[in-house]
Amino acid sequence: MTHPHPELSSPPALPQDGLRVVALGGLGEIGRNMTVFEFGGRLLIVDCGVLFPEEEQPGIDLILPDFDYIRDRLDDVEAVVLTHGHEDHIGGVPFLLRERPDIPLVGSRLTLALIEAKLTEHRIRPVTIGVAEGDRRPFGPFDLEFLSVNHSIPDALAVAVRTPAGLVLHTGDFKMDQLPLDGRLTDLGGFARLGAEGIDLLMADSTNAEVPGFVTSEREIGPVIDEVFRTADGRIIVACFASHIHRVQQVLDAANDSGRKVCFVGRSMVRNMGVARELGYLKVPEGILIEQRQIDDLPPDRLVLVCTGSQGEPMSALSRMANRDHQIRITDRDTVMLASSLIPGNETAVNRVINGLTRWGARVVHKGNALVHVSGHAAAGELLYVLNLTRPSNYMPIHGEWRHLKANARLAELTGVPAENIVLAEDGLVVDLVGGQASIVGAVQAGYVYVDGLSVGEITETSLKDRRILGEEGFVSIVVGVDAASGKLVAGPEIHARGAGIPDEDFDEVMNRIETVLREAAADGVNEPAQLGQLIRRTVGRWVNENYRRRPMIVPVVVEV
């Protein structure tokens, strides 16, 4: 089993008959999925998604893959294949198209409609190529075949990539629901056919590799939702992903059966459900939808609100309701249903929202106390099924944190894939398929690129560290005036502190230390403002640490007079 090699340098030149695979995101994390295939000097990209920030990344809106690896070769890109319409697979596309707007986007009808709606907000008109399951078409040296897969969004696709170097099957995100709500099954027959042809590299979804058995069918959720609707005597607020059309369909059906009206709350929810309805993926009963301005015209027991915020996102509608920062005020008659799974890392944020809603009296129904969501990712039993069906020569787990990738690799080993043919990689590691053997040959840069407001890539880890210090420890600024020639103190020190937890009167003690340090520096001929600033920073920092065991940001300002 091949493990990461941090000592690896840039990869060698790709052999003429070799296929190169480089994941720029999605390995070792849930999100930011992006894989680059290279053959014969041409590139093919599968997915381009985003990762959502965590608490230790204050102020960050989105996290993108690092495009540096392909930035000088964008003209070599044949197409971007989008396996489905989730943000962790399409959210980075607007930022990639800023660098080359005419890269063709290849995807299913719904996926392209969702990305086109998103690109409209970025004022980008993309080149799109629609495909469907069963289609096969070339893009440069890449012969692509598309297969249907079942997922938590309609129209998801797996893609088979054929080149003279071999056949690769990339599953995308998938599961094997045998009774899907839309009747669209994962194409196991197609998987088996490719397996008989000979799959040289299988790249499969790892998210649920630790979960035994098979994922529960979406149909099992319906009766639970119906029960919530039957027992609620006030408003029902349903929070789910803005792309989970199947779940919204179940909510619409339950609302229609119980005589309730439905209002979509939040821009992404309104946009995506509008697209799904227009294309026929969402069947909306006549007259059931209302505008947000009509909410107060209906009694609470006739109303359902569908919003985002099931992951505790701080600016989402549900989080703002929990914080009493939304025009919709939670009451003790409300029932709130979090109809989504919990993305790893979001536990604290989600629990905070649940506690906030409960505090205002709402009854909160979530995955922890009711079957209100099933995963869209294949569990271990399904992965074993696919491995036995396809019998790949080489296996590369994708889409998951390290524990998921490792568990998926173990499943492959159990089905007979030789350990030396299982590639356990992380973002940036370069995998070459040459002569039927996949192996790690080098590494490229694949770090985080932060989107902060209008800036992309300008915020660094150092900036985030400063933000964390400011948020957790506060800051202390010290302003002094010194003689430009001698460096002697002529004004100040004047000290200001915010968030440092130090009373103003306590700074009298450290002022004496600053004056002493500056006097000694002037005597030694030190008069450069930068040097004096460093002396002040060290002096104040040492004093704060000795007396308060805190490490605020120290900002010295030395003014020459």
N, C-alpha and C positions, 0 to 999 in steps of 0.2 A: 504494500500500500504506500503510495507516494505522498510524503508529507511536505509542508512548506519548507523552503530553504531560504532563510533570510540573508544568507551569504551570497545568493545569486546576483550576478551582474546582468547587463543588457544581453538579450538573446543573440545567438549567432544568426547569420543569414539563413533564411528559410530555404531548405532544399527544394529543387525544382519540382519534385513530385510530392511535396509535403503540404499538409493543411495546418495552418496555425490557428489556435483558439486562445483568445485573451479575454477574460472577464474583467471589465472595468468597474463592476459593482455586482452585488447580489450574493457574493460568497463570503460567509462569515457574518452576514447581516440579513435582516428582513427588509428589503427595499433596494432602491438604486440599481435595479437589474439592467445590465447592459453587457452584451457579449459581442466581440469582434472576431469574425472569421476572415482569414486571408489565404488566397490561393492565386498563384500566377501573377502576383503584383496587384491584385484587385481585392477589395474589402467588401464584406457584407456584415451589417449590424443587425443583431436580434435584440429588440427592446431598448428603451432609453428612459429609465424611470428615475424617480426621486426617492430620497429618504427623508422622513420628517424628523425635526430636531428633538432632542431630549432636554431635560432641565439644565444640564451642564453646558448647554449651548445657547445662552441667553441672547435674545434679539434676532436669532437666525430664523428665516422663513422656510427655507428648503435646503437640502443638501444634494448636490449633483455629482454624477461621475466626473472624473477628471478627463477632459477631452485631449490633453496634451499628446497622448500616444498617437492619435489620428489627426491632430490639428494640421500638420504639414502634408497630410495625405487625403484631405477631404475630397479632392477630385477623383480619388481612386475608389470612393464608396459607390457601389452599384445601387444599394437600396438600404432602407431601414425596415425590417420586418417587425411588426407589432403583433405579439401573440394574443393580446386581449387589452381591454380598455381600463385597467386599474392604474392608479396614479404611480405605483411603484414600477410600472412598465412603460407608461407613456408620458409621465410628468416632466421628463427632461427634454422632450422633443423640441419645444419652443426655443430652448437655449442652444440646442445643436443646430437648428435651422437658422438661427441668427448668424451662424458662421458660414453656412452654405444653404441658402433657402430652397434650392431646386433638388435636394436629395429626395428621390422618390420614397414615399411612405406606402408600405404594402401591408394590408390587413383586411379583416372581414368588414362587412357593411357597418355594423354597430361600432366597432373599434375606430374605424375611420371617421364616422360621424362624431364620435366623442372627441377625437383629437382635433378635428376641424373646428368644432365649437370652441375648444380651448385656444386654438391658434388664432381665431377671430379676435379674441381679447388681446392677443399680442400683435395684431395687425399683420399677420403672416398668411399668405395664400399658398398652401402647399401643393406639391405635385403628388397625387394619390393614385394608387393602383389597387382596385378591389379584387379580393380573391375569396374563394369559398372552399370548404372541405371537398377533397377530390380533385382540386385544380393542381396542375403541374406546369411550371413555366420556368424558363431560364432567366437569370440575371447575371450577365457576363459569364464567367466560368462556373457559376453556382446554379445547379439544376435543383429547383425547389419544388417540393410536394407538400401540400397542406392537408392536415387531418383534423377532424373535429375532436375536441376534448371537452369534457364536462367540467365546469368550474362555477364559482359563485357570481359569475356575470355571463350573460349569453354571448354566443359567437366566439368563444375562445378557440384557438388553434394550436396544434403542435406543428412543427415544421421539420421535414426531412431535407437535409442538405447533401446533395450528391456532387462530388468532384472526382477527378481521376485519383485523388489520394484516398478515397473511401467514402462510405455513407455514414452520415451523422444524423441521429434523431434527437431533436431538442423538444422535450415534452411541453415546454411552457409550464404554467400552473395548471394542474389538473387533478381530478378525482374520478372515481368510477361509480357514481350514483346510478343504480340500476333502474330507478324510477324518477328521473329528473322532471321537474315541473314543466319544462318546455319540450320534453320528449327527445332531446338531443343527447345521444349517448357518446361516450368516449369510443373512438373507432378502434376497438381491440382487434377487429379483423384486419384493419390496415396495419396496426402494429405487428401482428403476426406475419403478414405478407412481407413487411420490411425485414423482419427477423429471418424469414426464409431466404430473402435476398442476401442477407449478411450485413448486420449493423456493425460497423467498425468502432463507433463511439456512441454510447447512449448517454445523454445528459438529462437527468431527471430531477424533478421537484423534490426537495428534502424536508419541507416545512414540518410535516407530520411523521417523519421517519421514526420518531420515538414512540408514536402512538400505536398500540397493537390493533390488529383486526382491520375492519373496514369502517369508513366514515358513515354515519347515520344519513339516511336519505332526507332530502329537503322536505319531502311530503310529511315527515314526522313532526315538523314545526307547526303545520296548519292547525291541528287540534289544540295545541298549546296557545296559539294566538287567539283562536276562537274563545277559549276559556277566559283569557285575560279580558277580552271584549265583553263577555257575558257578565263578569264579576265587577267591572268598573262602573261606578255610579257618577263619575265626573269626566273630565277631559282625559283622553289618552294621548300621551306624547311618545312617539316611537323614534328612537335614535338609531340610525344605521349608516353604513357607507353610502355615499351619494351615487355609487355605481351598482348597488345591490338591487337590481331590477326585480329579481325573483322575490326577494323579501318584501319589497314595496308592493308587488302584485298581490302577495298574500294579505298584506295589510289593507289594500284597497278592497279585496274580496270580503274580508271580515267586516270592514266598515260598511260596505254595501248591504251585507246580510243583517247588520244591526241598526240600520237606518241612520248612520252617522255621515257627516260631511268630512272631507279631508282637505287639509291645507299643507302644501309644501313650504317649508321654512328654510331659508338659506340659499345663496346664489347658486352654489354648485348643485344642490339638490333640485332646484327649479330647472336649471339648465339641462342636467342629465336626464331627468324624467321627461322633459319636453322632447329631447332627442329620441328617447326610447319610445315615447308615445307616437311620435311622428312616423317612426319606422315600423311600428306595429309590434314591437317587443313588449310593450306595456299596454295591457287592455284596460282602459279606464271606463268604468260604468258611466252612463250618461248622467250629467248633472251633479256628479259627486264632488268635484273639485271646487274649492272656493279660493278667493284671494285673501291675503293676510289682513287686509283692511276690513274684511267681513267677519273676522273671528268673534268680535264682541256682539255681533247681531244674533248669535246662536247660543242656546243654553249649553252648559258644559257637557251634558250627557249626550249631546248630538255632535260632538266635535272630536276629530283626530288630527293631531299635528305630526308631520313627518319631517325630521330635521337631521342634521349631522351632529357629531359630537360624541359618538359612542366610544371613542378612544381618549376622551378627556382633553381634546385639543383646546388650549386656553381661549382662543378667539371664536370657537364654535358656538352655535346658538344654545346648545344644551349647557355648556359650561357657563355661559353668561346668565342663563336662567338660574343655575345653581348659585351663582354669585350675586343674584339680585341686580344684574346689570343688563337686563333685557326688558323690552316692553311687555313680554309675556311673563306674568308673575305666577310662580308656583304656589298652589294652595293645598290644603289637606284633603281635597277631593280628587286630586290629580293622580293618575297612574302613569308612571314612566317606564317604558320598556327599552332596554338596551339590547337591540337585536343584532349583535355582532360578536365575533370572537375577540379575545383580548390579544393584541399584538404584543409580543415580548418587549418589556421596557416601559410599557404604558400603565402598569399596574397601579402605581402611586397616583397618577393623574386621574385614572378612572375611579379609584376608591374615593378620591377627594370630591369628585362630582357626585357620586352616589351619596356620600355623607352630606353634601350640601343640599341635595334634593330632599333627602330624608329629613334634614333639619327643618325644612319648610313644610313638612307634613306629608310629602308625596309618598305613595307606595311605589317602590322601585323593583321592577322585575328584570333580572339579568341572568346571564349564563350560570352564575353560581347558585341560583335558587330555582331555575326553571329551564326547560329545553326550548330556548327562544333563538338559538342559532346553532348551525352545524358548520363545520369547516369546509372550505373549498379546496382543500389539499389532500392528496392521497395519503392514507395511513399505511403502516408497515405491510399489512396484508395485501393492499393494492399494489404497492411497490414490488413486493415479491411476485405477485401475479404478472406484472409487466416484465420483470426481469426474466422469469421463466418463459414468458411468451416470446420475447425478442432475442434472448441468448446473445447479448452483445459481446464482442471481442474485448472491448475496453469500456470502462464505466467512469463517469465523472459526475458526482453529486453536485447539484446547483441549488440556488434559492434556499438559503437557510443560514442560521447561526452555526457556529462550529459544532455544537453538540448534535445538531440536525444532520450536518454533512457527514459527521463521523458515524452516526447511526445508519445513515443511508449506505455508506460504504460497507458497513458490516453486513447489511442485507445482501449486497452484491456478492460478498465473499461467501455467504451461506449458500447462495444459489450456484456457486461454482465458478464465478469469475476469478481468475488468478489474481492473487494479491498484488503482483507487480503490474497488473493491468488496470488497477483501480487508482485513479488520479484524484487525490484529495488536495485541492488547491485553494488558494485565497485570492482576493482581488489583486490583479497586477501580475500574477504568475503566468508565464507563457507556456502553453501546452502545444507541442507539435505532434501531429499524427503522420508518421512516416513508416512506410512498409508495414502497415497494419498495427504498429505499436504506438501508443500514446504515452508521452513522457514530458515532464517539466524540464525546460531547457534554459530558462532565464526569467528575468523579472523586469517590469516597466513600472513607471510611476502611476499609481491609481489611488491617490488620496482623496480626501473630501474637498469639494468646492462649495463654498457657502454662498447662498443667496440671502442678502440682507437689504431689504427694501429694493432700491434700484441698482445696488452694487452686486456684481457677480464675481466671486473669486478674490475680492479685495480684503475680505476679513480673513485673518490667519489664526492659527492656534494661539499665538501670542496675544492677539486681540481678545480672543475668548477668555484666555486666562485673566487678562486685565478686567474684563467684565465680571468674571466670577469673583475676583478679589473685591471689586467695588460693591458687588451685590451682597457678599458675605461678610466682608470686613470693613467696608467704608473707605474713606480717604482722609488724609491730613495734608493740608497745604501750608507751606511756610514761605512767607514773602519777606525778603530782606533787601535793603539798599546798601551797596558797597561803593566805596570810592574807586573810580575807574583806574586810577594810577596805582594806589597802594593796596587795594583790596580790603581796606578797613571798613568795619561796619559803621554806617552813618544813619541808617533808619531800620526800624523793626528790631527783632523779628515780630511779624504779625502772623498769628496762627489761626487757621480755620479748619474745622473738622465736621464731617457729615457721616453718620452711620458707623462711626468707629467706637461708640460706646464710652467715650472719654469726656468727663465734665470739663468745661472750658477753664475752670479755676485750676485744674491740675496741670495745665500747660506752663504755669509759672516756673515750675521746677526745671523743665526741659529748656526754657528760654535761656536760663543761665548757662546751660551746657552749650547751646548754640553759640552764644556770645563768646564763650571761652574758646571753642574750636575755631571760630573765625578770627579771633585775636591771635591765636597761635599760628594760624595759616598765614596771616598778614606778616607776622614776624619772620616766617620762613620764606617770604617772597611769593607766596601762592596768591594770585589775583585773577586767575581765569574763572569766569562765571561757571563753566561746566564743572571744573574741579571743586569749586566751592559748593556747588549744588550736590555733588556726590558726598562731600563731607557732612553736609546738613542731613541728607537722606540717611546715611549710616548712623548718625548721632540720634536722630529722632526715632528711627526704626529700632535701634537697640534699646532705647528708653521705653518705648511702647511695649516691646516684647518682654522686657524685664518686669515691668509693672502690671501689665494687663494680659500677657500671653496671647496677644493678638498680632495680626500681620496686615494692617491696612495698607492701602497704596499711599506712599509718601511722595508728595509732589512739591519739590523745592522750586521757588521762583527767585532768581537772583537778578536784581536790577542794578545796572551800573549807573552811577550818578557822577 
